[in-house]
């Protein structure tokens, strides 16, 4: 009976459930994008190494820190050596001098030129030779920085794929050994970084990286003292390595008991937690928008059911006259309202699936995977809306006097 009633007023029913459709579609599309992005970030973190701990004097990750942090002293090589010497939970530590051409280090120009071609998007880092192993780096060709390169402060670089494509557009390979100019000096390319399989929006920061030996970076940009430490914990001892490293750094940086750290140290998993906190906020906004749509849809359903009760007054009277109970009348109209919103949920889920597939088709680098829980939640909520907003019309129908109903027309 509920389906027949909806089929008898197709256009009116469709207009009634538009709010439900919009609400369910919005919620599922946002959920699919956020779920896909989270899976990509987890894959990236795992690709870089789940046993890695990142230590820096400024707050890293999403959001960053405040202005007061700028007065902090950078970490030092001695700090890394102290960690290695004082705890057995740490396997090794890679040293990174990040962004030596940025943040006011104007004496170093990281624009790279080769013949008549320039690459101006270089993100130049100085790294220790063990960076390749600790960060699970893969080379497309050539080799990575060696200990000899580092100790002798050689002018050698390992470039990302974006840099290679810009400088050598028609030569995808065979670029090892070529000499480029940067910062008024000549630099030999000794390796090209392969594109990682995991990336967010199709891009990875290493695609634009230019790595040089750590000691070379200190030579060419002595005023750039920033040091990032990538601490590799031994297998199964990540928490112990984190606690020991933090305690050693607190002691060396004179942080008193009860005071906050004047440095940042976190595991790879904490970056995922930070992303989850951001997605939770975005999810709440999406839920608020969806709720508005569902509220509008619910009011529309209640309105149309009240109209339906008025239109079918004589039918209700006849049913009551031949023995229909109040419960039967309530059930009839509740089922009709729930069926109406259920169809709205199905249409919303279908549209959301189509939008997610369209996003993947048009923007393959943007992850958009529809999770099963979002589909189930969308259908459940849509049915719940019909149940809640169908109660008033159903109760009104059940309370009609059969005698008044029979002579209504």
Beta strands, then each sheet from edge to edge (+ up, - down):
strand 1: 52-56
strand 2: 90-97
strand 3: 112-114
strand 4: 117-119
strand 5: 123-127
strand 6: 139-142
strand 7: 156-159
strand 8: 179-182
strand 9: 185-193
strand 10: 209-213
strand 11: 228-233
strand 12: 264-267
sheet 1: 4+ 3- 8+ 9- 7- 10+ 5+ 2- 11+ 1- 12+
sheet 2: 4+ 3- 8+ 9- 6+
end
